[in-house]
Amino acid sequence: MADPGILVLLRHGESTANAAGLFTGVLDAPLSVRGIREAHAAAALLAAAGLGPQAVFSSELHRARQTTEIVTRDLPPHPVSSAADWRLNERNYGALTGRSKEDVRAEFGQEQFLAWRRSVHTAPPPLGDAAFAALRETDLFRRLPAEALTRTEALSEVMTRVAAFHVERVEPRLAAGQTVLVVAHGNSLRAFCAVLDALDDHAIHRLNLPTGHPLVYRFGAAPPPEPSGGRYLDAVGAHAAAITLALEGGT
């Protein structure tokens, strides 16, 4: 029997758009200076725990790919296959993309702000024709399939694409006893956790994943993973960061 597979979920380090308080979504922002430090710290936690992945997946967005490059470069040498998959991309915030979160809260009120930001089934207003066309012509989306860019997304739609990615690319490696690292985003990983732990809408609403903190799931011969909800390698730091995130309105 193969050893239990291990899945590590890692939200990229802080991006420049995170630092500016923007609805980032499909904006292709790089890491901030703090985010680069967070990526190095995540690698140190993985190394200290002896978690050298055999396979690494990231979203196609620059902040996730940049985090992946830092982490894999910092880890002790070991065989790693690395690939990007658009299904791990951040949720598309539609017409809110690039807007200040505080401006949106002030314009539409706290209830609508939280519905767009935190709910499972409520999608933000869609991108207009000009904004959609401009994003379609960026280097990022020109090389990705058409379905990688929608007008807007509810979290439930992100859950669907993340679940398909997990079945296709992660589950076979876990069944073989591999350690798999997935580097993605606050909402695509919130969707991932919802799938792994079969969370209800209320639990998904409350879930926050801080940047730069590895979250570890261990898999035996059959699901579910242990422990439910995963285990942060730096539990104290991660939970403090999650509380701060929740006070700011959440992931």
MOSULNOR-V713455 format. One record per backbone hydrogen bond with DSSP energy under -0.5 kcal/mol. NH is the residue of the N-H (numbers start at 1). CO is the residue of the C=O. If there is no record, write none. Layout:
nh:NH co:CO
nh:NH co:CO
This chain:
nh:5 co:219
nh:6 co:178
nh:7 co:217
nh:8 co:180
nh:9 co:7
nh:9 co:215
nh:10 co:182
nh:12 co:184
nh:16 co:30
nh:19 co:15
nh:20 co:16
nh:21 co:18
nh:22 co:17
nh:23 co:99
nh:24 co:22
nh:27 co:24
nh:29 co:27
nh:32 co:14
nh:36 co:32
nh:37 co:33
nh:38 co:34
nh:39 co:35
nh:40 co:36
nh:41 co:37
nh:42 co:38
nh:43 co:39
nh:44 co:40
nh:45 co:41
nh:46 co:42
nh:47 co:43
nh:48 co:44
nh:49 co:45
nh:50 co:47
nh:51 co:46
nh:52 co:50
nh:53 co:51
nh:54 co:179
nh:55 co:179
nh:56 co:81
nh:57 co:181
nh:58 co:83
nh:59 co:183
nh:63 co:29
nh:64 co:61
nh:65 co:61
nh:66 co:62
nh:67 co:63
nh:68 co:64
nh:69 co:65
nh:70 co:66
nh:71 co:67
nh:72 co:68
nh:73 co:69
nh:74 co:70
nh:75 co:71
nh:81 co:54
nh:83 co:56
nh:85 co:58
nh:88 co:85
nh:89 co:86
nh:93 co:91
nh:95 co:125
nh:96 co:93
nh:97 co:94
nh:98 co:23
nh:99 co:96
nh:101 co:21
nh:104 co:100
nh:105 co:101
nh:106 co:102
nh:107 co:103
nh:108 co:104
nh:109 co:105
nh:113 co:109
nh:114 co:110
nh:115 co:111
nh:116 co:112
nh:117 co:113
nh:118 co:114
nh:119 co:114
nh:119 co:115
nh:123 co:121
nh:124 co:153
nh:127 co:151
nh:132 co:128
nh:133 co:129
nh:134 co:130
nh:135 co:131
nh:136 co:132
nh:137 co:133
nh:138 co:135
nh:142 co:138
nh:143 co:139
nh:143 co:140
nh:148 co:145
nh:149 co:146
nh:150 co:148
nh:153 co:92
nh:155 co:119
nh:156 co:120
nh:157 co:154
nh:158 co:154
nh:159 co:155
nh:160 co:156
nh:161 co:157
nh:162 co:158
nh:163 co:159
nh:164 co:160
nh:165 co:161
nh:166 co:162
nh:167 co:163
nh:168 co:164
nh:169 co:165
nh:170 co:165
nh:170 co:166
nh:171 co:166
nh:173 co:170
nh:174 co:170
nh:175 co:171
nh:176 co:172
nh:177 co:174
nh:178 co:173
nh:180 co:6
nh:180 co:178
nh:181 co:55
nh:182 co:8
nh:183 co:57
nh:184 co:10
nh:184 co:182
nh:189 co:185
nh:190 co:186
nh:191 co:187
nh:192 co:188
nh:193 co:189
nh:194 co:190
nh:195 co:191
nh:196 co:192
nh:197 co:193
nh:198 co:194
nh:198 co:195
nh:199 co:194
nh:204 co:200
nh:205 co:201
nh:206 co:202
nh:207 co:203
nh:207 co:204
nh:210 co:208
nh:212 co:11
nh:213 co:210
nh:214 co:212
nh:215 co:9
nh:216 co:231
nh:217 co:7
nh:218 co:226
nh:219 co:5
nh:220 co:222
nh:226 co:218
nh:230 co:227
nh:231 co:216
nh:233 co:214
nh:235 co:232
nh:238 co:234
nh:239 co:235
nh:240 co:236
nh:241 co:237
nh:242 co:238
nh:243 co:239
nh:244 co:240
nh:245 co:241
nh:246 co:242
nh:247 co:243
nh:248 co:244
nh:248 co:245
nh:249 co:246
nh:250 co:245
